[in-house]
Amino acid sequence: MNRGDGAAPPGHAADLHPDLRSARLAALPFHWRWALPLWRLGTRLAPSTLGSGVEAREHAEAGVRVREYRPLEGGSGAALLWLHGGGLIMGAPRMDDARCGAWARDLGLVVVSVAYRLAPEHPFPAALDDAHRAWSWLLGSAGALGVDPARVAIGGASAGGGLAACLAQRLRDEGGTQPAAQLLVYPMLDDRTAARHELDEAGHLVWHNRSNRAGWRAYLGRSPGAPELPAYASAARRADLRGLPPTWIGVGDLDLFRDENRAYAQRLERAGVAVTRWEAAGAPHGFDVLAPDVKLAAAFAARHHAFLRERLGVAGVRSSHGAEGA
């Protein structure tokens, strides 16, 4: 797109971090209308990237399917409930085999990734209800899984990060056992971003605002940006963020979600929540999946590994992503 001043628009490939320029074709925007059926099929049939030292199995629990990752040795007694991305309209646990396998192998975690129902066939609150059922099952099965219920985090990437944030809010209101932490990887937090039509021409790579609007509309069953929404439909809509678990939130500075992620992190901090923030320069949405082997992606992974290690009390397990200061 030409802005008329000779400069590339925000998020354009010319702004990419040098580590990511070889993946610039993969970073082209997702066009959901024609690609959604293919993407759904691809995420279900993609070959596993699990790696060694980990076993994974899928099973149904409490009315929802989960993909469970366990280290073959060296379990730490901690766990992570994980929610995959996909704009609320696509995705499957298998697409996160690499990152879930790394947490299981490097940190000794039991990782439970939820195959939540997708919109528009299953609008709000279906996905959140599935996440809640999986959380309840995980806690109820903690003894059989070898997990300490006080050392269970929740997390997610993109749409899954937004669902994880909403789940944390719902669990806070219900009382009972609370997550030890929440890990929000470039989370989709605020439907009001999708209502900002001026962002449509901003040139965001991978996930642009037209697709964002389609995802939110499918999930909410209405146009995003309405004056009021039901509780837990959009994490950023919640007024009171007090009492939420310690939070890690990371995003690229070329990501459509950058500003809503910054705003949510700041509001958490003002509410007294411990927040660890990390922003990757020159990185679009999902950059660590597009180019998982580059230094920038490794540094990103090392940061959230370090957060989980600290918050879940994991000791004596070395991360393959390097030291905390990477």
C-alpha positions as CSV (number, residue, x, y, z in Angstrom):
1,M,0.0,0.0,0.0
2,N,1.3,3.5,-0.8
3,R,0.7,6.1,1.8
4,G,1.7,8.9,-0.6
5,D,4.8,9.9,1.4
6,G,7.1,7.2,0.1
7,A,7.3,5.5,3.5
8,A,6.2,1.9,4.2
9,P,3.1,1.6,6.3
10,P,3.4,0.4,9.9
11,G,4.1,-3.4,10.2
12,H,5.3,-3.5,6.6
13,A,7.9,-6.2,5.7
14,A,10.5,-3.4,5.3
15,D,10.3,-2.9,9.1
16,L,11.0,-6.6,9.9
17,H,13.8,-7.5,12.3
18,P,16.8,-8.9,10.3
19,D,16.3,-12.3,11.8
20,L,12.8,-12.4,10.3
21,R,13.3,-11.2,6.8
22,S,13.8,-14.7,5.4
23,A,10.3,-15.5,6.6
24,R,8.6,-12.4,5.1
25,L,6.6,-14.4,2.6
26,A,5.1,-16.5,5.4
27,A,4.2,-13.2,7.2
28,L,1.8,-12.0,4.5
29,P,-1.6,-11.2,5.9
30,F,-4.1,-14.0,6.5
31,H,-7.2,-13.6,4.3
32,W,-9.8,-15.6,6.2
33,R,-12.7,-15.6,3.8
34,W,-11.1,-18.0,1.2
35,A,-8.4,-19.5,3.4
36,L,-10.3,-20.5,6.6
37,P,-11.3,-24.1,5.5
38,L,-7.7,-24.8,4.3
39,W,-6.2,-23.4,7.5
40,R,-8.6,-25.5,9.7
41,L,-7.7,-28.6,7.8
42,G,-4.0,-27.7,7.9
43,T,-3.9,-27.2,11.7
44,R,-5.6,-30.6,12.2
45,L,-3.3,-32.5,9.8
46,A,0.0,-30.8,10.2
47,P,2.9,-33.1,11.1
48,S,3.9,-33.0,14.7
49,T,6.9,-30.8,15.8
50,L,7.0,-32.4,19.3
51,G,10.6,-33.4,19.4
52,S,12.2,-35.9,21.7
53,G,11.9,-36.4,25.5
54,V,8.1,-35.8,25.5
55,E,5.0,-37.8,25.0
56,A,1.7,-36.4,23.9
57,R,-1.8,-38.0,23.8
58,E,-5.2,-36.7,23.0
59,H,-8.2,-37.6,25.1
60,A,-11.6,-36.3,26.1
61,E,-12.2,-35.1,29.6
62,A,-15.2,-33.3,31.2
63,G,-16.8,-33.0,27.7
64,V,-13.8,-31.3,26.0
65,R,-10.8,-32.8,24.1
66,V,-7.4,-32.0,25.4
67,R,-3.8,-32.8,24.2
68,E,-1.7,-33.7,27.1
69,Y,2.1,-33.3,27.1
70,R,4.3,-35.0,29.6
71,P,8.1,-35.2,30.0
72,L,9.5,-38.7,29.7
73,E,11.6,-38.0,32.8
74,G,12.2,-35.2,35.3
75,G,8.6,-34.0,36.0
76,S,8.6,-30.9,38.2
77,G,5.1,-31.3,39.7
78,A,3.9,-28.1,38.0
79,A,1.5,-27.7,35.1
80,L,0.2,-25.3,32.5
81,L,-3.2,-25.1,31.0
82,W,-2.7,-23.9,27.4
83,L,-5.0,-22.3,24.8
84,H,-4.0,-22.3,21.2
85,G,-4.4,-19.3,18.8
86,G,-6.3,-18.9,15.6
87,G,-8.4,-15.8,15.9
88,L,-11.2,-17.7,17.7
89,I,-12.2,-19.3,14.3
90,M,-9.5,-21.8,13.7
91,G,-6.6,-23.7,15.3
92,A,-5.9,-26.9,17.2
93,P,-3.6,-28.0,20.0
94,R,-1.4,-29.9,17.6
95,M,-0.2,-26.6,16.1
96,D,1.6,-25.8,19.3
97,D,3.4,-29.1,19.7
98,A,6.8,-27.4,19.6
99,R,6.2,-24.9,22.3
100,C,4.2,-27.2,24.5
101,G,6.8,-30.0,24.1
102,A,9.5,-27.5,25.1
103,W,7.8,-26.6,28.3
104,A,7.2,-30.2,29.1
105,R,10.8,-31.2,28.3
106,D,12.7,-28.2,29.6
107,L,10.7,-27.3,32.7
108,G,9.2,-30.7,33.5
109,L,5.6,-29.4,33.2
110,V,2.5,-31.3,32.5
111,V,0.9,-29.2,29.7
112,V,-2.8,-29.6,28.9
113,S,-3.7,-27.9,25.7
114,V,-7.5,-27.4,25.1
115,A,-9.3,-28.2,21.8
116,Y,-11.9,-25.6,22.5
117,R,-14.9,-25.1,20.2
118,L,-14.5,-22.6,17.4
119,A,-16.7,-19.7,16.2
120,P,-18.8,-19.0,14.3
121,E,-20.3,-22.5,14.7
122,H,-19.8,-22.1,18.5
123,P,-19.9,-18.5,19.6
124,F,-19.2,-17.1,23.1
125,P,-19.1,-18.5,25.7
126,A,-18.4,-21.9,24.2
127,A,-14.6,-21.6,24.0
128,L,-14.3,-20.1,27.5
129,D,-16.6,-22.8,28.9
130,D,-14.4,-25.5,27.4
131,A,-11.3,-23.8,28.9
132,H,-13.1,-23.7,32.3
133,R,-14.0,-27.3,32.1
134,A,-10.4,-28.3,31.3
135,W,-9.2,-26.2,34.2
136,S,-11.6,-28.0,36.6
137,W,-10.6,-31.4,35.2
138,L,-6.9,-30.6,35.6
139,L,-7.2,-29.5,39.2
140,G,-9.5,-32.5,40.0
141,S,-7.0,-34.9,38.4
142,A,-3.9,-33.2,39.9
143,G,-3.0,-36.2,42.1
144,A,-3.2,-38.7,39.2
145,L,-1.2,-36.3,37.0
146,G,1.5,-35.8,39.6
147,V,0.7,-32.1,39.8
148,D,0.6,-29.7,42.7
149,P,-2.7,-27.7,42.3
150,A,-1.0,-24.6,43.7
151,R,1.6,-24.7,40.9
152,V,-0.7,-24.6,37.9
153,A,-0.5,-21.7,35.4
154,I,-2.8,-20.8,32.5
155,G,-1.7,-19.3,29.2
156,G,-2.3,-18.9,25.6
157,A,-1.2,-17.3,22.3
158,S,-3.2,-14.8,20.3
159,A,-6.9,-15.7,20.6
160,G,-5.9,-18.3,23.2
161,G,-4.1,-15.6,25.2
162,G,-7.3,-13.6,25.2
163,L,-9.3,-16.6,26.4
164,A,-6.7,-17.3,29.1
165,A,-7.0,-13.7,30.3
166,C,-10.8,-14.1,30.4
167,L,-10.5,-17.4,32.2
168,A,-8.3,-15.8,34.9
169,Q,-11.0,-13.2,35.4
170,R,-13.7,-15.8,35.7
171,L,-11.7,-17.9,38.2
172,R,-10.9,-14.8,40.2
173,D,-14.6,-14.1,40.6
174,E,-15.5,-17.7,41.4
175,G,-12.9,-18.0,44.2
176,G,-11.3,-21.4,44.9
177,T,-7.9,-22.4,43.7
178,Q,-6.4,-19.6,41.6
179,P,-3.8,-19.9,38.8
180,A,-0.2,-19.5,40.0
181,A,0.4,-17.3,36.9
182,Q,-0.9,-16.3,33.5
183,L,1.3,-16.4,30.4
184,L,-0.1,-14.2,27.6
185,V,1.7,-14.5,24.3
186,Y,0.7,-11.6,22.0
187,P,-2.9,-12.0,23.3
188,M,-6.1,-10.9,21.5
189,L,-7.6,-8.9,24.4
190,D,-9.8,-6.2,23.1
191,D,-12.7,-6.3,20.5
192,R,-12.6,-2.6,20.3
193,T,-9.4,-2.8,18.2
194,A,-11.4,-4.5,15.5
195,A,-13.9,-1.7,15.5
196,R,-11.2,0.8,14.6
197,H,-11.6,0.9,10.8
198,E,-8.6,3.3,10.4
199,L,-6.4,0.3,11.3
200,D,-7.6,-1.6,8.2
201,E,-5.0,0.2,6.1
202,A,-2.1,-0.1,8.5
203,G,-0.4,-3.0,6.7
204,H,-0.1,-5.4,9.7
205,L,1.5,-8.6,8.7
206,V,0.1,-12.1,9.4
207,W,-3.1,-10.9,11.2
208,H,-4.6,-7.7,10.1
209,N,-7.6,-5.8,11.3
210,R,-10.1,-7.1,8.7
211,S,-9.4,-10.6,9.8
212,N,-9.4,-9.4,13.4
213,R,-12.9,-8.0,12.9
214,A,-14.1,-11.2,11.3
215,G,-12.8,-13.3,14.2
216,W,-14.4,-11.1,16.9
217,R,-17.7,-10.9,14.9
218,A,-17.9,-14.7,14.6
219,Y,-17.1,-15.1,18.3
220,L,-19.4,-12.4,19.7
221,G,-22.2,-13.0,17.3
222,R,-22.3,-9.2,16.7
223,S,-20.1,-6.5,15.4
224,P,-17.2,-5.8,17.8
225,G,-17.0,-2.5,19.7
226,A,-20.5,-2.5,21.1
227,P,-21.0,-0.3,24.2
228,E,-21.5,-3.3,26.5
229,L,-20.6,-7.0,26.3
230,P,-21.2,-9.9,28.6
231,A,-18.7,-10.5,31.3
232,Y,-15.6,-12.4,30.2
233,A,-16.3,-11.9,26.4
234,S,-13.4,-9.5,25.9
235,A,-10.7,-9.4,28.5
236,A,-9.9,-5.7,28.2
237,R,-13.5,-4.7,28.9
238,R,-13.2,-5.7,32.6
239,A,-12.9,-2.6,34.8
240,D,-11.4,-4.2,37.9
241,L,-8.2,-6.1,37.4
242,R,-7.3,-6.5,41.0
243,G,-6.4,-9.9,42.3
244,L,-5.4,-11.4,39.0
245,P,-2.4,-13.7,39.0
246,P,1.2,-12.6,38.1
247,T,1.3,-12.1,34.4
248,W,3.8,-12.4,31.6
249,I,2.8,-10.5,28.4
250,G,4.9,-10.5,25.3
251,V,4.3,-9.0,21.8
252,G,6.1,-7.8,18.8
253,D,6.1,-4.0,18.1
254,L,4.7,-4.6,14.5
255,D,1.8,-6.6,15.9
256,L,-1.8,-5.4,15.5
257,F,-2.3,-6.2,19.2
258,R,0.7,-4.2,20.4
259,D,-1.3,-1.2,21.8
260,E,-4.0,-3.3,23.4
261,N,-1.3,-5.5,25.0
262,R,0.6,-2.5,26.4
263,A,-2.6,-1.0,27.7
264,Y,-3.7,-4.2,29.5
265,A,-0.3,-4.6,31.0
266,Q,-0.3,-1.1,32.3
267,R,-3.8,-1.5,33.8
268,L,-2.7,-4.7,35.5
269,E,0.3,-2.9,37.0
270,R,-1.9,-0.1,38.3
271,A,-4.2,-2.7,39.9
272,G,-1.3,-4.1,41.8
273,V,-0.7,-7.2,39.7
274,A,3.0,-8.3,39.2
275,V,3.6,-8.0,35.4
276,T,6.6,-9.0,33.3
277,R,6.5,-7.4,29.9
278,W,8.7,-8.1,26.8
279,E,8.3,-6.5,23.4
280,A,10.2,-7.7,20.4
281,A,11.4,-5.0,18.0
282,G,10.7,-5.6,14.3
283,A,8.4,-8.5,15.1
284,P,4.9,-9.1,13.6
285,H,2.2,-11.3,15.1
286,G,3.2,-14.9,15.6
287,F,6.9,-14.2,14.6
288,D,8.2,-17.0,16.8
289,V,6.1,-19.6,15.0
290,L,7.1,-18.2,11.5
291,A,10.8,-18.4,12.3
292,P,11.3,-20.5,15.5
293,D,15.0,-21.1,15.0
294,V,16.2,-17.5,14.9
295,K,17.8,-15.7,17.8
296,L,14.9,-13.3,18.3
297,A,12.5,-16.2,18.7
298,A,14.9,-18.0,21.0
299,A,15.2,-14.9,23.2
300,F,11.4,-14.6,23.3
301,A,11.0,-18.2,24.4
302,A,13.8,-17.9,27.0
303,R,11.9,-15.0,28.6
304,H,8.7,-16.9,29.1
305,H,10.5,-20.0,30.1
306,A,12.2,-18.0,32.8
307,F,8.8,-16.6,34.0
308,L,7.3,-20.0,34.3
309,R,10.4,-21.4,36.0
310,E,10.2,-18.6,38.6
311,R,6.4,-18.5,39.2
312,L,5.9,-22.3,39.2
313,G,8.9,-23.0,41.4
314,V,10.7,-25.1,38.9
315,A,14.3,-25.9,40.1
316,G,17.1,-27.8,38.5
317,V,15.6,-28.0,35.0
318,R,17.7,-26.4,32.3
319,S,15.9,-24.6,29.5
320,S,17.2,-25.4,26.0
321,H,16.4,-21.8,25.0
322,G,19.3,-20.5,27.0
323,A,19.7,-18.2,30.0
324,E,17.2,-15.8,31.3
325,G,19.1,-12.8,29.9
326,A,19.1,-14.1,26.3
